[in-house]
Amino acid sequence: MGPAVDWLRTTTPGLLVLCGLAIAVLLVAIIRFKLEPFVALLLTGLALALAAGLPVEKIVGTPLKPADSLLETGFGGILGHIAVIIGLGTVLGAILEKSGGADVLTERLLKLFGPKGAPIAMGVVGLIFGIPVFFDIGIFVLAPLIYVAAKRGGRSLVLYVLPMVAGLSMTHAFLPPHPGPVALGGLLGVSLGWLILMGLVCGLPGFLAAGIVWGNYIGKRIHVEVPDEFLVRPEPAVRGDGPGTPAEPNSPPTLEKSPPSPALIGVIIAIPLVLILGATFGSQLLDKGSKPLQVLTFLGTPAVALLIAVLVAFYVLGLRRGSTVQELSTLTAESLRPVGMLLLVVGAGAFFGKVISATGIGNALAHTMSEAGLPVIVLAYLISCGLRIAQGSATVAIVTTGGIVAPLLPGHDYSQISLALIAMAIAAGSIILSHVNDGGFWIIAKFFNLTVKQTLQTWTVLETILSVVSFAVAAVLFALVT
């Protein structure tokens, strides 16, 4: 082993250079060569492990005992945590979407807020409906409702669009059961209950600043008409984890037979949130090992809570309204088809993080950070911002940053609140400055009749405001509780 290789593998500056090169290779593979993030993360992780001199047995195990390898523990550890949650969350969102729940919820809120408050109503719809469905699916479902509201109101389409997409973006980035927050829960070791609480505390101020304040300001200055052809409900062009994920050619079958009540939709969406939060608060207020705590813990386990919500939705939105078990099974199968690549990306990101931890790069980075006096929450935000701006995918930015930051946390005795706030900083960084390398940028432009310049002036600024304000709240709270 030559001096240069020894320097890369054993010194703090060398390990930092190695980490930087690995991330650069990852970004070039994704951006320049358009490699699938799953493949790029897997290749980069393996290359980094070999370059750092890790034993092959540690990287991939042996033919007789592969289970202890970085490859299997990296993938298996995170997927065991998130696969069931994301799968059930996807099914729940599909049922709510196809039952017409979004339509009735929007109509009720428009009546409640009135014509002048219609943009705020659109923001509330984005927040509520964004909890169980992915960002881009929310766009496809809610876009026709936005067109009708803007046409009725006679004002710029931008005024109605921005509050809605701010709500969808906030829930997608900050709240379970969306992939990013769920993955961070597994990577950083923080409960989903605290992620929900801190996601609301940090994300809602960002939503108000970006969706309501900025949306109202810029919506009065950029006038965009609703073309007549937009009033026909569009077929989805993309679908999946987040912006830019390819769609399946055939959409799931509809369950729309008669409109469900808005209250029913609200109750179904609230079921998993209430159960998860009940378990979180119960662990703080009830005696350890008590019967009530055991019940709350079981029901509030995210997989169980979501399963209960899915079963309730199956019955009240499906079977009770005339759907057959076969129709519900077909809907479930179709809704789960795009989830496979998402899970692979998250698993590969976790493997990449495992390699970083095993090489000692995390400890070297922690040492450098402590000498520079840079708080971990600031470092987490900056890394996430850099990855998001460079390659466009929020999910890739989150799982990669989570893998880099996770090795810095042991030994600091961070509370669950502190860990949740670090997770929120990573989530905030993952949505900053959406531009032309982000599929979501083009979805917004296409669905809402915006030019590239107008999309930069509206959507890109909105995402940046949402990111900065939410991070600022997380950073202040982190300083207070740590």
Secondary structure, 3 states (H helix, E strand, C coil): CCHHHHHHHHCHHHHHHHHHHHHHHHHHHHHCCCCCHHHHHHHHHHHHHHHCCCCHHHHHCCCCCCCCCHHHHHHHHHHHHHHHHHHHHHHHHHHHHHCCHHHHHHHHHHHHHCCCCHHHHHHHHHHHHHCCCCHHHHHHHHHHHHHHHHHHHCCCHHHHHHHHHHHHHHHHHHCCCCHHHHHHHHHHCCCHHHHHHHHHHHHHHHHHHHHHHHHHHHHCCCCCCCCHHHHCCCCCCECCCCCCCECCCCCCCCCCCCCCCHHHHHHHHHHHHHHHHHHHHHHHHCCCCCHHHHHHHHHHCHHHHHHHHHHHHHHHHHHHHCCCHHHHHHHHHHHHCCHHHHHHHHHHHHHHHHHHHHHCHHHHHHHHHHHHCCCHHHHHHHHHHHHHHHHCCHHHHHHHHHHHHHHHCCCCCCCHHHHHHHHHHHHHHCCCCCCCCCHHHHHHHHHCCCCHHHHHHHHHHHHHHHHHHHHHHHHHHHHHHC
